[in-house]
Amino acid sequence: MAKPYLIVVTGRAGSGKTTLAKALSTTLHMPLISRDQIKEGYVNTFGKSHDELPQETNGIASKIFFETLHGLLDNRVSVVVEAAFQHHVWASNLEQFKDKAQLSLLICKIEDEIAHHRYLERGLHDDFRVYFHGDAGVDLARAGKHVEMSHYEEPQLDVATFYIDTTADYKPSLSELKEIIVKKASEL
């Protein structure tokens, strides 16, 4: 029986993972499930900012994300998912899908300084970023203070893993990624 594709797009803040995931979703004709968008929908329901909600809000959003993913894969819907999956937090949650799906991990790679600049620019130009995500780094930058780059520990899973340079054009390109993912899945 054919297994659905599960394409996991991840990387540090500012690495371009959301933009890549949207483009890949269109290229592969698969729905995109974004953990941040689920969280934004959850926060939106209450009409309060992230900081006004209970501390477990992030955990609730993650639980909904994985429940949604289970529902799609159980019904054989191939999907692109996107989040800043860090190994120590997310590995066990992603491992459970290895038997359900043709799992590929796409890690956005970019120079740390460029990612940090993108992260700050996005937050400074999006008034809703702090509202939905309680982004303390953006608040510090708005106050003119230096913001340290957050640590990112990429996931290490025994699955097909690809690194994508997101500095400018994607390397490999979207069409190359499509070909690589399909070829790698057929070899498994």
Buried (B, 14 or more C-beta within 10 A) or exposed (E): EEBBBBBBBBBBBBBBBBBBBBBBBEBBEBEBBBBBBBBBEBBEEEEEBBEEBEEEBBEBBBEBBBEBBEEBBEEEBBBBBBBBBBBEBBBEBBBEBEEBBBBBBBBBBBEEEBBBEBBBEBBEEBEEBBBBBBBEBBBBBEEEEEBEBBEBEBBEBEBBBBBBBBBEEBEBEBEEBBEBBEEBBEEE
